[in-house]
Amino acid sequence: MEPILCPFCGGINILQDDDYSIELDIEYWTVHHWDCLDCGQSFDKIEILPATNTFEEINESTIH
């Protein structure tokens, strides 16, 4: 879900920068980064999902 305005100045002239992902033992983090072209501030949104690398899930995905 993209933001519709800057949380700092309320401007709508925002530009999405490159996203990046990090996988930890039990979680998968995706960091979305935006820059506001009106006030120059930058802000992030972090999505955290459970990692799907348990033994049972790996076996299910390779069997089917």
C-alpha positions as semicolon CSV with decimal commas, in nm:
position;residue;x (nm);y (nm);z (nm)
1;M;0,000;0,000;0,000
2;E;0,156;0,327;-0,112
3;P;0,116;0,643;0,091
4;I;-0,103;0,914;-0,059
5;L;0,078;1,201;0,113
6;C;0,394;1,287;0,301
7;P;0,361;1,229;0,679
8;F;0,581;1,535;0,744
9;C;0,436;1,812;0,527
10;G;0,120;1,660;0,375
11;G;0,255;1,704;0,023
12;I;0,150;1,462;-0,249
13;N;0,465;1,488;-0,461
14;I;0,637;1,171;-0,336
15;L;0,878;0,941;-0,517
16;Q;0,928;0,575;-0,432
17;D;1,292;0,470;-0,409
18;D;1,426;0,114;-0,433
19;D;1,278;-0,143;-0,195
20;Y;1,494;-0,400;-0,026
21;S;1,428;-0,723;0,161
22;I;1,593;-0,899;0,451
23;E;1,524;-1,258;0,549
24;L;1,578;-1,349;0,913
25;D;1,533;-1,689;1,079
26;I;1,161;-1,653;1,140
27;E;1,065;-1,334;0,951
28;Y;1,093;-1,178;0,609
29;W;1,121;-0,796;0,613
30;T;1,053;-0,573;0,312
31;V;1,148;-0,206;0,348
32;H;0,970;0,040;0,118
33;H;1,137;0,383;0,095
34;W;0,987;0,711;-0,026
35;D;1,122;1,065;-0,070
36;C;0,903;1,374;-0,056
37;L;0,991;1,617;-0,334
38;D;0,802;1,900;-0,157
39;C;0,986;1,908;0,178
40;G;1,288;1,683;0,113
41;Q;1,208;1,437;0,395
42;S;1,229;1,062;0,346
43;F;1,024;0,792;0,515
44;D;0,993;0,413;0,518
45;K;0,728;0,148;0,557
46;I;0,836;-0,195;0,679
47;E;0,633;-0,509;0,606
48;I;0,709;-0,811;0,825
49;L;0,592;-1,154;0,713
50;P;0,667;-1,493;0,867
51;A;0,941;-1,684;0,687
52;T;0,822;-1,999;0,514
53;N;1,123;-2,222;0,545
54;T;1,011;-2,486;0,792
55;F;1,094;-2,844;0,708
56;E;0,730;-2,939;0,648
57;E;0,665;-2,643;0,417
58;I;0,978;-2,713;0,212
59;N;0,877;-3,078;0,170
60;E;0,521;-2,986;0,072
61;S;0,641;-2,742;-0,194
62;T;0,884;-2,996;-0,348
63;I;0,640;-3,288;-0,345
64;H;0,356;-3,106;-0,524
